[in-house]
């Protein structure tokens, strides 16, 4: 009887933990996604800058 009660209590505690942990895990995923998007924008900007520099270099070599 005591084992069954302990199991039920642990099960309820686990469910409560998961219910509270799940939104926090999702929030962390969202934050990581935003960070990845910011990095993507920075990478894109850096690529654009590199392309602009390459165009300027080619143009100046033609002259």
N, CA, C, O and CB atoms as a CASP TS submission, in Angstrom:
PFRMAT TS
TARGET T0000
AUTHOR 0000-0000-0000
METHOD Language model
MODEL 1
PARENT N/A
ATOM      1  N   UNK     1       0.837  -1.211   0.000  1.00  0.00           N
ATOM      2  CA  UNK     1       0.000   0.000   0.000  1.00  0.00           C
ATOM      3  C   UNK     1       0.868   1.256   0.000  1.00  0.00           C
ATOM      4  O   UNK     1       0.591   2.216  -0.719  1.00  0.00           O
ATOM      5  CB  UNK     1      -0.944   0.008   1.225  1.00  0.00           C
ATOM      6  N   UNK     2       1.930   1.235   0.822  1.00  0.00           N
ATOM      7  CA  UNK     2       2.801   2.400   0.907  1.00  0.00           C
ATOM      8  C   UNK     2       3.531   2.628  -0.422  1.00  0.00           C
ATOM      9  O   UNK     2       3.734   3.767  -0.841  1.00  0.00           O
ATOM     10  CB  UNK     2       3.815   2.229   2.054  1.00  0.00           C
ATOM     11  N   UNK     3       3.920   1.533  -1.076  1.00  0.00           N
ATOM     12  CA  UNK     3       4.601   1.650  -2.375  1.00  0.00           C
ATOM     13  C   UNK     3       3.693   2.282  -3.421  1.00  0.00           C
ATOM     14  O   UNK     3       4.131   3.118  -4.211  1.00  0.00           O
ATOM     15  CB  UNK     3       5.071   0.271  -2.860  1.00  0.00           C
ATOM     16  N   UNK     4       2.432   1.880  -3.422  1.00  0.00           N
ATOM     17  CA  UNK     4       1.473   2.424  -4.386  1.00  0.00           C
ATOM     18  C   UNK     4       1.286   3.918  -4.156  1.00  0.00           C
ATOM     19  O   UNK     4       1.268   4.697  -5.109  1.00  0.00           O
ATOM     20  CB  UNK     4       0.117   1.691  -4.283  1.00  0.00           C
ATOM     21  N   UNK     5       1.147   4.319  -2.896  1.00  0.00           N
ATOM     22  CA  UNK     5       0.977   5.731  -2.558  1.00  0.00           C
ATOM     23  C   UNK     5       2.207   6.531  -2.985  1.00  0.00           C
ATOM     24  O   UNK     5       2.076   7.614  -3.555  1.00  0.00           O
ATOM     25  CB  UNK     5       0.724   5.900  -1.043  1.00  0.00           C
ATOM     26  N   UNK     6       3.389   6.006  -2.715  1.00  0.00           N
ATOM     27  CA  UNK     6       4.640   6.676  -3.114  1.00  0.00           C
ATOM     28  C   UNK     6       4.693   6.838  -4.625  1.00  0.00           C
ATOM     29  O   UNK     6       5.072   7.897  -5.124  1.00  0.00           O
ATOM     30  CB  UNK     6       5.875   5.881  -2.620  1.00  0.00           C
ATOM     31  N   UNK     7       4.318   5.804  -5.349  1.00  0.00           N
ATOM     32  CA  UNK     7       4.328   5.846  -6.816  1.00  0.00           C
ATOM     33  C   UNK     7       3.370   6.914  -7.331  1.00  0.00           C
ATOM     34  O   UNK     7       3.701   7.666  -8.248  1.00  0.00           O
ATOM     35  CB  UNK     7       3.950   4.471  -7.400  1.00  0.00           C
ATOM     36  N   UNK     8       2.186   6.974  -6.740  1.00  0.00           N
ATOM     37  CA  UNK     8       1.194   7.973  -7.163  1.00  0.00           C
ATOM     38  C   UNK     8       1.724   9.386  -6.891  1.00  0.00           C
ATOM     39  O   UNK     8       1.616  10.269  -7.742  1.00  0.00           O
ATOM     40  CB  UNK     8      -0.164   7.750  -6.423  1.00  0.00           C
ATOM     41  N   UNK     9       2.293   9.590  -5.708  1.00  0.00           N
ATOM     42  CA  UNK     9       2.828  10.918  -5.365  1.00  0.00           C
ATOM     43  C   UNK     9       3.944  11.313  -6.328  1.00  0.00           C
ATOM     44  O   UNK     9       3.983  12.447  -6.804  1.00  0.00           O
ATOM     45  CB  UNK     9       3.353  10.936  -3.910  1.00  0.00           C
ATOM     46  N   UNK    10       4.851  10.378  -6.615  1.00  0.00           N
ATOM     47  CA  UNK    10       5.939  10.673  -7.554  1.00  0.00           C
ATOM     48  C   UNK    10       5.399  10.956  -8.944  1.00  0.00           C
ATOM     49  O   UNK    10       5.907  11.836  -9.639  1.00  0.00           O
ATOM     50  CB  UNK    10       6.933   9.511  -7.607  1.00  0.00           C
ATOM     51  N   UNK    11       4.371  10.219  -9.357  1.00  0.00           N
ATOM     52  CA  UNK    11       3.758  10.446 -10.668  1.00  0.00           C
ATOM     53  C   UNK    11       3.149  11.826 -10.768  1.00  0.00           C
ATOM     54  O   UNK    11       3.331  12.523 -11.767  1.00  0.00           O
ATOM     55  CB  UNK    11       2.698   9.399 -10.945  1.00  0.00           C
ATOM     56  N   UNK    12       2.417  12.225  -9.723  1.00  0.00           N
ATOM     57  CA  UNK    12       1.807  13.564  -9.702  1.00  0.00           C
ATOM     58  C   UNK    12       2.891  14.646  -9.716  1.00  0.00           C
ATOM     59  O   UNK    12       2.768  15.649 -10.420  1.00  0.00           O
ATOM     60  CB  UNK    12       0.899  13.731  -8.452  1.00  0.00           C
ATOM     61  N   UNK    13       3.951  14.433  -8.933  1.00  0.00           N
ATOM     62  CA  UNK    13       5.053  15.401  -8.902  1.00  0.00           C
ATOM     63  C   UNK    13       5.702  15.514 -10.278  1.00  0.00           C
ATOM     64  O   UNK    13       6.052  16.614 -10.705  1.00  0.00           O
ATOM     65  CB  UNK    13       6.105  14.995  -7.848  1.00  0.00           C
ATOM     66  N   UNK    14       5.865  14.398 -10.969  1.00  0.00           N
ATOM     67  CA  UNK    14       6.464  14.402 -12.307  1.00  0.00           C
ATOM     68  C   UNK    14       5.581  15.162 -13.290  1.00  0.00           C
ATOM     69  O   UNK    14       6.072  15.956 -14.092  1.00  0.00           O
ATOM     70  CB  UNK    14       6.691  12.964 -12.803  1.00  0.00           C
ATOM     71  N   UNK    15       4.269  14.912 -13.221  1.00  0.00           N
ATOM     72  CA  UNK    15       3.332  15.599 -14.120  1.00  0.00           C
ATOM     73  C   UNK    15       3.367  17.106 -13.870  1.00  0.00           C
ATOM     74  O   UNK    15       3.414  17.890 -14.817  1.00  0.00           O
ATOM     75  CB  UNK    15       1.892  15.057 -13.929  1.00  0.00           C
ATOM     76  N   UNK    16       3.346  17.515 -12.591  1.00  0.00           N
ATOM     77  CA  UNK    16       3.402  18.943 -12.253  1.00  0.00           C
ATOM     78  C   UNK    16       4.696  19.544 -12.788  1.00  0.00           C
ATOM     79  O   UNK    16       4.688  20.635 -13.358  1.00  0.00           O
ATOM     80  CB  UNK    16       3.298  19.156 -10.713  1.00  0.00           C
ATOM     81  N   UNK    17       5.809  18.834 -12.606  1.00  0.00           N
ATOM     82  CA  UNK    17       7.101  19.322 -13.095  1.00  0.00           C
ATOM     83  C   UNK    17       7.070  19.514 -14.600  1.00  0.00           C
ATOM     84  O   UNK    17       7.533  20.536 -15.107  1.00  0.00           O
ATOM     85  CB  UNK    17       8.225  18.353 -12.713  1.00  0.00           C
ATOM     86  N   UNK    18       6.524  18.534 -15.319  1.00  0.00           N
ATOM     87  CA  UNK    18       6.463  18.632 -16.779  1.00  0.00           C
ATOM     88  C   UNK    18       5.560  19.779 -17.217  1.00  0.00           C
ATOM     89  O   UNK    18       5.869  20.485 -18.176  1.00  0.00           O
ATOM     90  CB  UNK    18       5.966  17.315 -17.383  1.00  0.00           C
ATOM     91  N   UNK    19       4.448  19.964 -16.519  1.00  0.00           N
ATOM     92  CA  UNK    19       3.518  21.040 -16.885  1.00  0.00           C
ATOM     93  C   UNK    19       4.193  22.404 -16.736  1.00  0.00           C
ATOM     94  O   UNK    19       3.996  23.295 -17.563  1.00  0.00           O
ATOM     95  CB  UNK    19       2.240  20.976 -16.012  1.00  0.00           C
ATOM     96  N   UNK    20       4.994  22.562 -15.670  1.00  0.00           N
ATOM     97  CA  UNK    20       5.667  23.848 -15.471  1.00  0.00           C
ATOM     98  C   UNK    20       6.918  23.972 -16.329  1.00  0.00           C
ATOM     99  O   UNK    20       7.282  25.078 -16.728  1.00  0.00           O
ATOM    100  CB  UNK    20       6.031  24.029 -14.006  1.00  0.00           C
ATOM    101  N   UNK    21       7.587  22.848 -16.622  1.00  0.00           N
ATOM    102  CA  UNK    21       8.834  22.898 -17.384  1.00  0.00           C
ATOM    103  C   UNK    21       8.578  23.096 -18.874  1.00  0.00           C
ATOM    104  O   UNK    21       9.367  23.755 -19.551  1.00  0.00           O
ATOM    105  CB  UNK    21       9.638  21.624 -17.162  1.00  0.00           C
ATOM    106  N   UNK    22       7.491  22.537 -19.394  1.00  0.00           N
ATOM    107  CA  UNK    22       7.238  22.591 -20.837  1.00  0.00           C
ATOM    108  C   UNK    22       7.184  24.024 -21.382  1.00  0.00           C
ATOM    109  O   UNK    22       7.829  24.293 -22.396  1.00  0.00           O
ATOM    110  CB  UNK    22       5.936  21.882 -21.152  1.00  0.00           C
ATOM    111  N   UNK    23       6.452  24.953 -20.765  1.00  0.00           N
ATOM    112  CA  UNK    23       6.445  26.325 -21.301  1.00  0.00           C
ATOM    113  C   UNK    23       7.827  26.970 -21.246  1.00  0.00           C
ATOM    114  O   UNK    23       8.185  27.739 -22.138  1.00  0.00           O
ATOM    115  CB  UNK    23       5.448  27.188 -20.528  1.00  0.00           C
ATOM    116  N   UNK    24       8.606  26.668 -20.212  1.00  0.00           N
ATOM    117  CA  UNK    24       9.943  27.250 -20.118  1.00  0.00           C
ATOM    118  C   UNK    24      10.842  26.703 -21.221  1.00  0.00           C
ATOM    119  O   UNK    24      11.642  27.440 -21.797  1.00  0.00           O
ATOM    120  CB  UNK    24      10.561  26.966 -18.737  1.00  0.00           C
ATOM    121  N   UNK    25      10.709  25.412 -21.515  1.00  0.00           N
ATOM    122  CA  UNK    25      11.505  24.813 -22.594  1.00  0.00           C
ATOM    123  C   UNK    25      11.115  25.456 -23.930  1.00  0.00           C
ATOM    124  O   UNK    25      11.981  25.781 -24.743  1.00  0.00           O
ATOM    125  CB  UNK    25      11.296  23.260 -22.645  1.00  0.00           C
ATOM    126  N   UNK    26       9.809  25.636 -24.150  1.00  0.00           N
ATOM    127  CA  UNK    26       9.356  26.265 -25.392  1.00  0.00           C
ATOM    128  C   UNK    26       9.874  27.694 -25.489  1.00  0.00           C
ATOM    129  O   UNK    26      10.264  28.133 -26.571  1.00  0.00           O
ATOM    130  CB  UNK    26       7.822  26.250 -25.478  1.00  0.00           C
ATOM    131  N   UNK    27       9.884  28.423 -24.383  1.00  0.00           N
ATOM    132  CA  UNK    27      10.393  29.798 -24.379  1.00  0.00           C
ATOM    133  C   UNK    27      11.872  29.817 -24.761  1.00  0.00           C
ATOM    134  O   UNK    27      12.313  30.676 -25.526  1.00  0.00           O
ATOM    135  CB  UNK    27      10.188  30.452 -22.991  1.00  0.00           C
ATOM    136  N   UNK    28      12.637  28.858 -24.218  1.00  0.00           N
ATOM    137  CA  UNK    28      14.059  28.776 -24.568  1.00  0.00           C
ATOM    138  C   UNK    28      14.231  28.499 -26.050  1.00  0.00           C
ATOM    139  O   UNK    28      15.121  29.061 -26.688  1.00  0.00           O
ATOM    140  CB  UNK    28      14.759  27.686 -23.745  1.00  0.00           C
ATOM    141  N   UNK    29      13.383  27.635 -26.607  1.00  0.00           N
ATOM    142  CA  UNK    29      13.467  27.343 -28.041  1.00  0.00           C
ATOM    143  C   UNK    29      13.206  28.607 -28.843  1.00  0.00           C
ATOM    144  O   UNK    29      13.880  28.866 -29.839  1.00  0.00           O
ATOM    145  CB  UNK    29      12.465  26.237 -28.439  1.00  0.00           C
ATOM    146  N   UNK    30      12.214  29.402 -28.403  1.00  0.00           N
ATOM    147  CA  UNK    30      11.898  30.648 -29.109  1.00  0.00           C
ATOM    148  C   UNK    30      13.079  31.600 -29.050  1.00  0.00           C
ATOM    149  O   UNK    30      13.427  32.222 -30.054  1.00  0.00           O
ATOM    150  CB  UNK    30      10.645  31.316 -28.510  1.00  0.00           C
ATOM    151  N   UNK    31      13.705  31.720 -27.869  1.00  0.00           N
ATOM    152  CA  UNK    31      14.854  32.615 -27.744  1.00  0.00           C
ATOM    153  C   UNK    31      15.985  32.177 -28.654  1.00  0.00           C
ATOM    154  O   UNK    31      16.625  33.009 -29.297  1.00  0.00           O
ATOM    155  CB  UNK    31      15.338  32.670 -26.297  1.00  0.00           C
ATOM    156  N   UNK    32      16.238  30.871 -28.714  1.00  0.00           N
ATOM    157  CA  UNK    32      17.282  30.362 -29.597  1.00  0.00           C
ATOM    158  C   UNK    32      16.927  30.670 -31.043  1.00  0.00           C
ATOM    159  O   UNK    32      17.796  31.059 -31.824  1.00  0.00           O
ATOM    160  CB  UNK    32      17.480  28.844 -29.400  1.00  0.00           C
ATOM    161  N   UNK    33      15.652  30.500 -31.412  1.00  0.00           N
ATOM    162  CA  UNK    33      15.218  30.775 -32.786  1.00  0.00           C
ATOM    163  C   UNK    33      15.464  32.236 -33.131  1.00  0.00           C
ATOM    164  O   UNK    33      15.940  32.541 -34.224  1.00  0.00           O
ATOM    165  CB  UNK    33      13.724  30.426 -32.970  1.00  0.00           C
ATOM    166  N   UNK    34      15.145  33.148 -32.205  1.00  0.00           N
ATOM    167  CA  UNK    34      15.362  34.577 -32.450  1.00  0.00           C
ATOM    168  C   UNK    34      16.859  34.844 -32.619  1.00  0.00           C
ATOM    169  O   UNK    34      17.263  35.592 -33.509  1.00  0.00           O
ATOM    170  CB  UNK    34      14.779  35.436 -31.286  1.00  0.00           C
ATOM    171  N   UNK    35      17.680  34.230 -31.761  1.00  0.00           N
ATOM    172  CA  UNK    35      19.128  34.419 -31.874  1.00  0.00           C
ATOM    173  C   UNK    35      19.628  33.920 -33.223  1.00  0.00           C
ATOM    174  O   UNK    35      20.479  34.558 -33.844  1.00  0.00           O
ATOM    175  CB  UNK    35      19.861  33.691 -30.734  1.00  0.00           C
ATOM    176  N   UNK    36      19.107  32.783 -33.682  1.00  0.00           N
ATOM    177  CA  UNK    36      19.520  32.242 -34.982  1.00  0.00           C
ATOM    178  C   UNK    36      19.118  33.206 -36.089  1.00  0.00           C
ATOM    179  O   UNK    36      19.893  33.440 -37.016  1.00  0.00           O
ATOM    180  CB  UNK    36      18.892  30.843 -35.228  1.00  0.00           C
ATOM    181  N   UNK    37      17.906  33.773 -36.003  1.00  0.00           N
ATOM    182  CA  UNK    37      17.463  34.719 -37.028  1.00  0.00           C
ATOM    183  C   UNK    37      18.351  35.955 -37.040  1.00  0.00           C
ATOM    184  O   UNK    37      18.695  36.459 -38.109  1.00  0.00           O
ATOM    185  CB  UNK    37      16.000  35.122 -36.795  1.00  0.00           C
ATOM    186  N   UNK    38      18.726  36.450 -35.862  1.00  0.00           N
ATOM    187  CA  UNK    38      19.619  37.614 -35.787  1.00  0.00           C
ATOM    188  C   UNK    38      20.964  37.270 -36.430  1.00  0.00           C
ATOM    189  O   UNK    38      21.519  38.067 -37.186  1.00  0.00           O
ATOM    190  CB  UNK    38      19.820  38.069 -34.306  1.00  0.00           C
ATOM    191  N   UNK    39      21.485  36.071 -36.122  1.00  0.00           N
ATOM    192  CA  UNK    39      22.753  35.648 -36.712  1.00  0.00           C
ATOM    193  C   UNK    39      22.621  35.552 -38.228  1.00  0.00           C
ATOM    194  O   UNK    39      23.524  35.958 -38.959  1.00  0.00           O
ATOM    195  CB  UNK    39      23.205  34.293 -36.123  1.00  0.00           C
ATOM    196  N   UNK    40      21.484  35.009 -38.707  1.00  0.00           N
ATOM    197  CA  UNK    40      21.267  34.909 -40.151  1.00  0.00           C
ATOM    198  C   UNK    40      21.303  36.293 -40.794  1.00  0.00           C
ATOM    199  O   UNK    40      21.900  36.471 -41.856  1.00  0.00           O
ATOM    200  CB  UNK    40      19.923  34.215 -40.451  1.00  0.00           C
ATOM    201  N   UNK    41      20.662  37.275 -40.151  1.00  0.00           N
ATOM    202  CA  UNK    41      20.664  38.628 -40.692  1.00  0.00           C
ATOM    203  C   UNK    41      22.079  39.188 -40.730  1.00  0.00           C
ATOM    204  O   UNK    41      22.472  39.818 -41.712  1.00  0.00           O
ATOM    205  CB  UNK    41      19.754  39.541 -39.864  1.00  0.00           C
ATOM    206  N   UNK    42      22.850  38.960 -39.661  1.00  0.00           N
ATOM    207  CA  UNK    42      24.231  39.455 -39.633  1.00  0.00           C
ATOM    208  C   UNK    42      25.068  38.786 -40.712  1.00  0.00           C
ATOM    209  O   UNK    42      25.868  39.438 -41.384  1.00  0.00           O
ATOM    210  CB  UNK    42      24.863  39.216 -38.253  1.00  0.00           C
ATOM    211  N   UNK    43      24.874  37.455 -40.876  1.00  0.00           N
ATOM    212  CA  UNK    43      25.615  36.730 -41.914  1.00  0.00           C
ATOM    213  C   UNK    43      25.245  37.274 -43.299  1.00  0.00           C
ATOM    214  O   UNK    43      26.112  37.475 -44.150  1.00  0.00           O
ATOM    215  CB  UNK    43      25.322  35.203 -41.833  1.00  0.00           C
ATOM    216  N   UNK    44      23.957  37.507 -43.508  1.00  0.00           N
ATOM    217  CA  UNK    44      23.497  38.020 -44.800  1.00  0.00           C
ATOM    218  C   UNK    44      24.113  39.391 -45.076  1.00  0.00           C
ATOM    219  O   UNK    44      24.575  39.669 -46.183  1.00  0.00           O
ATOM    220  CB  UNK    44      21.952  38.108 -44.832  1.00  0.00           C
ATOM    221  N   UNK    45      24.110  40.245 -44.040  1.00  0.00           N
ATOM    222  CA  UNK    45      24.693  41.594 -44.182  1.00  0.00           C
ATOM    223  C   UNK    45      26.185  41.488 -44.488  1.00  0.00           C
ATOM    224  O   UNK    45      26.699  42.207 -45.344  1.00  0.00           O
ATOM    225  CB  UNK    45      24.466  42.437 -42.890  1.00  0.00           C
ATOM    226  N   UNK    46      26.879  40.592 -43.786  1.00  0.00           N
ATOM    227  CA  UNK    46      28.308  40.407 -44.032  1.00  0.00           C
ATOM    228  C   UNK    46      28.555  39.920 -45.455  1.00  0.00           C
ATOM    229  O   UNK    46      29.508  40.351 -46.104  1.00  0.00           O
ATOM    230  CB  UNK    46      28.903  39.416 -43.023  1.00  0.00           C
ATOM    231  N   UNK    47      27.699  39.026 -45.940  1.00  0.00           N
ATOM    232  CA  UNK    47      27.847  38.534 -47.312  1.00  0.00           C
ATOM    233  C   UNK    47      27.617  39.665 -48.303  1.00  0.00           C
ATOM    234  O   UNK    47      28.341  39.783 -49.291  1.00  0.00           O
ATOM    235  CB  UNK    47      26.866  37.375 -47.586  1.00  0.00           C
ATOM    236  N   UNK    48      26.612  40.497 -48.044  1.00  0.00           N
ATOM    237  CA  UNK    48      26.336  41.633 -48.917  1.00  0.00           C
ATOM    238  C   UNK    48      27.541  42.582 -48.944  1.00  0.00           C
ATOM    239  O   UNK    48      27.960  43.040 -50.006  1.00  0.00           O
ATOM    240  CB  UNK    48      25.063  42.383 -48.449  1.00  0.00           C
ATOM    241  N   UNK    49      28.094  42.868 -47.749  1.00  0.00           N
ATOM    242  CA  UNK    49      29.262  43.746 -47.667  1.00  0.00           C
ATOM    243  C   UNK    49      30.425  43.162 -48.461  1.00  0.00           C
ATOM    244  O   UNK    49      31.120  43.880 -49.180  1.00  0.00           O
ATOM    245  CB  UNK    49      29.675  43.964 -46.198  1.00  0.00           C
ATOM    246  N   UNK    50      30.629  41.850 -48.325  1.00  0.00           N
ATOM    247  CA  UNK    50      31.722  41.186 -49.049  1.00  0.00           C
ATOM    248  C   UNK    50      31.500  41.295 -50.549  1.00  0.00           C
ATOM    249  O   UNK    50      32.438  41.548 -51.305  1.00  0.00           O
ATOM    250  CB  UNK    50      31.838  39.699 -48.633  1.00  0.00           C
ATOM    251  N   UNK    51      30.250  41.103 -50.981  1.00  0.00           N
ATOM    252  CA  UNK    51      29.955  41.209 -52.418  1.00  0.00           C
ATOM    253  C   UNK    51      30.200  42.631 -52.906  1.00  0.00           C
ATOM    254  O   UNK    51      30.741  42.834 -53.993  1.00  0.00           O
ATOM    255  CB  UNK    51      28.493  40.790 -52.711  1.00  0.00           C
ATOM    256  N   UNK    52      29.802  43.619 -52.100  1.00  0.00           N
ATOM    257  CA  UNK    52      30.022  45.014 -52.482  1.00  0.00           C
ATOM    258  C   UNK    52      31.513  45.295 -52.607  1.00  0.00           C
ATOM    259  O   UNK    52      31.948  45.949 -53.555  1.00  0.00           O
ATOM    260  CB  UNK    52      29.379  45.970 -51.456  1.00  0.00           C
ATOM    261  N   UNK    53      32.303  44.799 -51.643  1.00  0.00           N
ATOM    262  CA  UNK    53      33.754  45.007 -51.688  1.00  0.00           C
ATOM    263  C   UNK    53      34.335  44.336 -52.930  1.00  0.00           C
ATOM    264  O   UNK    53      35.198  44.899 -53.602  1.00  0.00           O
ATOM    265  CB  UNK    53      34.432  44.453 -50.404  1.00  0.00           C
ATOM    266  N   UNK    54      33.855  43.128 -53.227  1.00  0.00           N
ATOM    267  CA  UNK    54      34.348  42.420 -54.413  1.00  0.00           C
ATOM    268  C   UNK    54      34.005  43.189 -55.680  1.00  0.00           C
ATOM    269  O   UNK    54      34.833  43.279 -56.586  1.00  0.00           O
ATOM    270  CB  UNK    54      33.760  41.001 -54.481  1.00  0.00           C
ATOM    271  N   UNK    55      32.798  43.747 -55.761  1.00  0.00           N
ATOM    272  CA  UNK    55      32.405  44.535 -56.930  1.00  0.00           C
ATOM    273  C   UNK    55      33.310  45.755 -57.065  1.00  0.00           C
ATOM    274  O   UNK    55      33.768  46.080 -58.161  1.00  0.00           O
ATOM    275  CB  UNK    55      30.923  44.971 -56.826  1.00  0.00           C
ATOM    276  N   UNK    56      33.567  46.434 -55.934  1.00  0.00           N
ATOM    277  CA  UNK    56      34.441  47.610 -55.965  1.00  0.00           C
ATOM    278  C   UNK    56      35.843  47.219 -56.416  1.00  0.00           C
ATOM    279  O   UNK    56      36.472  47.945 -57.186  1.00  0.00           O
ATOM    280  CB  UNK    56      34.495  48.286 -54.580  1.00  0.00           C
ATOM    281  N   UNK    57      36.330  46.088 -55.946  1.00  0.00           N
ATOM    282  CA  UNK    57      37.674  45.634 -56.305  1.00  0.00           C
ATOM    283  C   UNK    57      37.740  45.347 -57.800  1.00  0.00           C
ATOM    284  O   UNK    57      38.692  45.748 -58.470  1.00  0.00           O
ATOM    285  CB  UNK    57      38.066  44.373 -55.494  1.00  0.00           C
ATOM    286  N   UNK    58      36.728  44.654 -58.325  1.00  0.00           N
ATOM    287  CA  UNK    58      36.696  44.335 -59.758  1.00  0.00           C
ATOM    288  C   UNK    58      36.623  45.630 -60.556  1.00  0.00           C
ATOM    289  O   UNK    58      37.332  45.781 -61.551  1.00  0.00           O
ATOM    290  CB  UNK    58      35.488  43.408 -60.102  1.00  0.00           C
ATOM    291  N   UNK    59      35.780  46.563 -60.137  1.00  0.00           N
ATOM    292  CA  UNK    59      35.612  47.824 -60.846  1.00  0.00           C
ATOM    293  C   UNK    59      36.925  48.605 -60.859  1.00  0.00           C
ATOM    294  O   UNK    59      37.319  49.149 -61.890  1.00  0.00           O
ATOM    295  CB  UNK    59      34.494  48.661 -60.200  1.00  0.00           C
ATOM    296  N   UNK    60      37.599  48.657 -59.708  1.00  0.00           N
ATOM    297  CA  UNK    60      38.842  49.428 -59.640  1.00  0.00           C
ATOM    298  C   UNK    60      39.943  48.766 -60.461  1.00  0.00           C
ATOM    299  O   UNK    60      40.818  49.458 -60.981  1.00  0.00           O
ATOM    300  CB  UNK    60      39.295  49.586 -58.183  1.00  0.00           C
ATOM    301  N   UNK    61      39.917  47.437 -60.589  1.00  0.00           N
ATOM    302  CA  UNK    61      40.926  46.748 -61.405  1.00  0.00           C
ATOM    303  C   UNK    61      40.689  47.017 -62.882  1.00  0.00           C
ATOM    304  O   UNK    61      41.640  47.113 -63.658  1.00  0.00           O
ATOM    305  CB  UNK    61      40.906  45.230 -61.133  1.00  0.00           C
ATOM    306  N   UNK    62      39.406  47.142 -63.281  1.00  0.00           N
ATOM    307  CA  UNK    62      39.086  47.421 -64.687  1.00  0.00           C
ATOM    308  C   UNK    62      39.597  48.799 -65.074  1.00  0.00           C
ATOM    309  O   UNK    62      40.068  48.999 -66.193  1.00  0.00           O
ATOM    310  CB  UNK    62      37.562  47.324 -64.938  1.00  0.00           C
ATOM    311  N   UNK    63      39.505  49.743 -64.155  1.00  0.00           N
ATOM    312  CA  UNK    63      39.943  51.114 -64.441  1.00  0.00           C
ATOM    313  C   UNK    63      41.461  51.091 -64.558  1.00  0.00           C
ATOM    314  O   UNK    63      42.078  52.129 -64.796  1.00  0.00           O
ATOM    315  CB  UNK    63      39.469  52.128 -63.321  1.00  0.00           C
TER
END
